[in-house]
Amino acid sequence: MTLAQKQWLVGRIETQALYGTAVTIVSVSGGWSRVVVPSQPTPRDHRGYPGWIPTWQLTSRSPASTSSFAVVTSPTTWVRSASGTSGVVPLMEVSYDTRLPVVASNSSSVEVALLDGRDGYVLRRNVVLHATHATWSPTGRQVIAEARKFVGLQYVWGGTSGFGYDCSGFAYSVLHVLGMTIPRDAAPQAAKGVPVLRQNLRPGDLVFFRDGSGVVVHVAIFYGSIKGIPSVIHAPNTGMPVSITPLSSWASSSYAGARRYVS
């Protein structure tokens, strides 16, 4: 998208739901369905994040039930028609944090079940496999390692994907890919987790900023010190990329505290 197109999205897009994400239909009007996204917690609706989506983008078919699933850990990856190099057809490009049921795997590729009944293949190096009922214990250093993958990616209002993030979508997705579900938006994120004093910040903590009215409007991930300067990694605003910047450039009168979600 052009910068003008991204600016047009501001205030118009609620959030994104990735391929295979479960949604609950609340109502239907014309070619649109009002849904809630249970995997994106919000105080706006106890059932999940609300918004409208074109009905043609929905399916009643549930993901296949398998003993393990693949989580996409590259910014994006292609699902292909075959695992080899001959006769391969790209089927779809899917985002970071997309979860795909695993049919089989080897050292180079993973066979996954798609929602249309077909099987596809993704490169093994672009995913991490997890047992369906596994318990994850992410660390702050893992959060930073994931966040660094997106340095340079342009901001997209409402974005929760490797094609573009807003500030809270970035924090939400980086933690979600590591198995932790936090609120979708910055203000609710600032009300959960464990409070952390500014002098006790550790890499992976979420740092929040408020506007002149006192409302929390931005979240960044504390990166650590670079040459002795406390820094954050975040998706700043439309027209700007995910970047690592000094905390001091954002944290004067607008600093609104920090929360720890991982060890």
Summary of the structure (lengths in Angstrom):
residues: 263
radius of gyration: 18.9
end to end distance: 37.1
largest distance: 59.2
contacts: 836
relative contact order: 0.14
helix: 16%
strand: 37%
